[in-house]
Amino acid sequence: MIKNLKKTSLQKQSFTETKRLLLDVITEHGRIIAEESLLLHLNISDPKERNALIFILHLIEELDHFIHQNYKKAWVSVLFKEELLHGFVSQGKKLIAEKNVPLAAEEFLEHFKKTEFYQLNKNELTDRVILNYLELTVEIEKNVFGHWGLSLWKEVKPKDVGDKAYLVMKHHKKPEHYGTITEMINKAKFDSRSAYKETVHNELIKDARFVLIGRGIYALSEWGYKPGVVSEVITEILKQASQPISREKIIEEVLKRRMVKKNTILVGLSNKTLFKKIGKNAYALA
């Protein structure tokens, strides 16, 4: 049946044009493309149109299905180099693992083009082919912010509310109230589940990745913020300095760690059991 359809369809100009378009698209993507990526590239979302296109793909003799456990379901054209794809994925995983953070597409391209593998194969590895290969593999995935990382990483596929809060805050790059953090989680649309303020707040309290730095305001501990009341933060600053520090410098350092008012810091400094004034404007531990 399929053979007969191929013979009759090839005689129709519309099929010939469609076939040429599909082969051109697949060729420029490295002679392979994931089925879903192809449909997205052609802006096809209607179920009937999707089924029609997939049917046509089956009719094209120069195309074949590519089924592999490490890749998404794809279509390949003649002269596809499977070893090039495998080599790229191996190099890509190594690069991302070394950087140890998800990378934006531009960052990945920049670092990848410095590798020996790219230099040996750059005639075949255009930017489009590289990004298409990333889309193909299941071992490297893109998170909701478009950054590529290893699919096992929580920063790529967060498992719970804590992971989601961590990822949105790392992307946001500044402290926020837990209510705002909840809104950011829901806006990111990690999945169909909604986050609730109470749940997010409870997670922020118990997770060491977060630190309370103001009234309901949380930061990532990796940013250098420290838990504790202002006097404890001042004590740590003076211990690290091992010498008296000016009032202005203490205020500056506290504000790097906590979101508090300047007067709150001055009240903390006035605690004579903890701190002593040296000269006109410096302080040391009592």
PENOR-V27509 format. One record per pair of residues at least 6 apart in sequence whose ideal C-beta (glycine too) atoms are under 8 Angstrom apart, sorted by the first residue. I is the first residue (numbers start at 1). J is the second residue. D is the distance in Angstrom with one decimal. If there is no record, write none. Layout:
BEGIN
I,J,D
I,J,D
END
This chain:
BEGIN
2,58,6.7
2,59,7.0
5,59,5.9
6,59,5.2
6,61,6.5
9,15,4.4
9,59,5.7
10,16,6.8
10,19,7.9
15,56,7.2
15,59,7.5
18,56,6.0
19,56,7.5
19,60,5.4
22,38,7.7
22,56,7.3
22,57,6.8
22,60,6.6
22,63,7.5
23,60,7.2
23,62,6.2
23,63,7.5
23,77,5.9
25,33,6.9
25,38,6.7
25,41,6.3
25,42,7.4
26,32,6.9
26,33,5.2
26,38,7.3
26,63,7.2
26,75,6.2
26,76,7.4
26,77,4.8
27,77,6.0
28,126,8.0
28,128,6.4
29,37,7.8
29,128,6.2
29,129,6.3
29,132,4.3
30,80,7.7
30,84,7.7
30,85,7.4
30,124,7.2
30,125,8.0
30,128,7.9
30,129,3.9
30,132,5.7
30,133,6.5
31,76,6.0
31,77,4.8
31,78,7.6
31,79,6.0
31,80,4.0
31,81,7.3
32,66,6.1
32,74,5.4
32,75,7.1
32,76,4.6
32,77,7.6
32,80,5.3
32,85,6.7
32,132,7.5
32,136,6.8
33,41,7.4
33,74,6.1
33,75,6.1
33,132,6.3
33,136,7.8
34,71,7.6
34,72,4.2
34,73,6.7
34,74,4.7
34,135,5.9
34,136,5.4
35,54,7.1
35,57,8.0
35,72,7.4
35,73,5.1
35,74,6.3
35,75,6.3
36,72,6.8
36,73,7.8
37,72,7.8
37,132,6.9
37,135,5.3
37,136,7.8
38,53,7.9
38,75,6.7
39,45,7.5
39,50,5.9
39,53,6.8
42,53,7.2
44,50,5.7
44,53,5.9
57,63,5.9
57,75,5.8
62,77,5.6
62,78,5.3
63,75,5.3
63,76,7.0
63,77,5.7
64,75,7.3
64,76,5.5
65,73,7.3
65,74,7.6
65,75,6.5
65,76,7.9
66,73,7.6
66,74,4.2
66,75,6.6
66,76,4.6
66,80,7.7
67,73,6.5
70,89,7.2
70,137,6.3
70,138,6.0
70,139,6.1
71,85,7.7
71,136,5.0
71,137,5.8
71,138,6.4
72,135,7.5
72,136,5.8
72,137,7.9
72,138,6.4
74,136,6.1
81,124,7.4
84,121,6.3
84,124,6.4
84,125,7.9
85,133,6.0
85,136,7.0
87,117,6.2
87,121,7.6
88,117,7.2
88,121,8.0
88,125,7.2
88,130,7.3
88,133,4.9
89,133,6.9
89,137,4.8
89,139,6.4
89,140,7.1
91,112,7.3
91,115,5.8
91,117,4.4
91,118,7.8
92,108,7.6
92,112,6.9
92,133,7.4
92,134,6.8
92,137,7.4
92,140,5.7
93,139,6.0
93,140,6.3
93,150,6.6
95,108,7.4
95,111,5.7
95,112,6.1
95,115,6.8
96,102,7.6
96,103,6.4
96,108,7.5
96,140,6.5
96,148,6.7
96,149,5.9
96,150,5.9
97,150,6.6
99,111,6.9
101,149,7.2
101,155,7.4
102,143,5.8
102,145,8.0
102,147,3.6
102,148,5.9
102,149,3.4
102,153,7.0
102,155,5.4
102,156,6.0
103,111,7.1
103,147,6.0
103,148,5.4
103,149,7.2
104,146,6.6
104,147,5.4
104,148,7.8
105,131,6.1
105,134,7.9
105,146,6.9
105,148,6.9
108,130,7.9
108,134,7.3
108,148,5.5
109,127,6.0
109,130,6.4
109,131,7.8
112,118,5.6
112,130,6.5
113,122,7.6
118,125,6.0
134,140,5.8
134,142,7.5
134,148,5.8
135,142,8.0
138,151,6.3
139,150,6.9
139,151,5.7
140,148,5.8
140,149,7.2
140,150,6.4
140,151,6.4
141,148,7.2
141,149,6.9
141,150,7.8
141,151,4.3
141,156,5.1
141,157,6.7
142,148,5.4
142,156,7.5
143,149,6.6
143,155,6.4
143,156,4.7
143,157,7.5
143,167,6.8
144,167,7.6
144,188,4.8
144,189,6.9
144,190,6.0
145,167,7.6
145,171,5.0
145,188,7.7
147,155,7.9
147,156,7.9
149,155,5.8
149,156,4.2
150,156,6.7
151,157,6.4
154,163,4.5
154,166,7.5
154,167,7.7
155,163,7.8
155,166,7.6
155,167,5.6
155,170,7.3
158,164,4.6
158,166,7.5
158,167,5.5
158,190,6.0
160,203,7.5
161,185,7.2
161,195,5.9
161,199,5.7
161,200,5.8
161,203,4.8
162,203,4.5
162,204,7.8
162,207,4.7
162,209,7.2
164,185,4.8
164,188,7.2
164,190,5.5
164,195,6.8
165,181,5.5
165,185,6.3
165,200,6.0
165,203,6.3
165,204,6.4
165,207,7.8
165,210,7.1
166,207,7.8
166,209,5.4
166,210,7.6
166,220,7.1
167,188,7.7
168,181,6.6
168,184,4.2
168,185,5.6
168,188,5.7
169,175,7.9
169,176,7.0
169,181,6.5
169,184,7.7
169,210,7.8
169,218,7.6
169,219,7.7
169,220,5.6
170,220,6.6
172,184,6.4
174,219,7.9
175,213,5.8
175,214,7.4
175,217,5.3
175,218,6.2
175,219,3.9
175,223,7.9
175,225,7.3
175,259,6.0
176,184,7.3
176,217,6.7
176,218,6.9
177,216,4.9
177,217,5.3
177,218,7.8
178,197,6.3
178,200,5.5
178,201,4.5
178,204,5.6
178,216,5.6
178,217,7.9
178,218,6.1
179,197,5.4
179,216,7.3
181,200,5.9
181,204,7.2
181,218,6.7
182,195,5.2
182,196,6.9
182,197,4.8
182,200,4.5
185,195,4.3
185,200,6.8
186,194,5.8
186,195,5.5
201,216,7.8
204,210,4.6
204,212,7.7
204,218,5.0
205,212,7.6
208,221,6.5
209,220,6.2
209,221,6.0
209,222,7.3
210,218,4.8
210,219,7.2
210,220,6.5
210,221,6.6
211,218,6.7
211,219,5.6
211,220,7.5
211,221,4.7
211,225,4.7
211,226,6.6
211,227,5.0
212,218,5.9
212,227,6.4
213,219,5.0
213,225,5.0
213,257,7.1
213,258,4.7
213,259,4.9
213,260,7.9
214,258,6.9
214,259,3.8
214,260,6.5
217,259,5.3
219,225,4.2
219,259,7.8
224,256,6.4
224,257,6.4
225,256,7.9
225,257,5.1
225,258,6.8
226,232,7.9
226,233,5.8
226,236,6.5
226,257,5.0
226,258,7.6
228,236,7.9
229,268,7.6
230,254,6.4
230,258,6.5
230,260,5.9
230,264,5.6
230,265,5.8
230,267,7.8
230,268,4.1
231,268,4.5
231,271,5.7
231,274,5.7
233,254,5.4
233,257,5.4
233,258,5.8
234,250,6.1
234,254,6.3
234,265,7.3
234,268,5.5
234,269,6.5
234,274,7.6
234,275,6.8
234,283,7.9
235,274,6.4
235,285,6.8
237,245,7.0
237,250,6.2
237,253,4.8
237,254,6.9
238,245,6.4
238,250,7.7
238,275,7.3
238,283,7.0
238,284,6.2
238,285,5.1
239,285,7.0
243,284,7.4
244,278,4.3
244,279,7.7
244,282,4.0
244,283,6.2
244,284,4.3
245,253,7.8
245,282,6.2
245,283,6.2
245,284,7.7
246,281,5.3
246,282,5.3
246,283,7.9
247,266,7.8
247,269,6.9
247,281,5.3
247,282,7.3
247,283,6.5
248,281,7.6
250,265,7.0
250,269,6.7
250,283,6.2
251,262,6.0
251,265,5.2
251,266,7.9
254,260,7.0
254,265,5.0
255,265,7.7
269,275,5.6
269,283,5.9
272,286,6.6
273,286,6.1
274,285,7.1
274,286,5.6
275,283,5.1
275,284,7.1
275,285,6.5
275,286,5.6
276,283,7.0
276,284,5.8
276,285,7.5
276,286,4.7
277,283,5.9
278,284,5.3
END
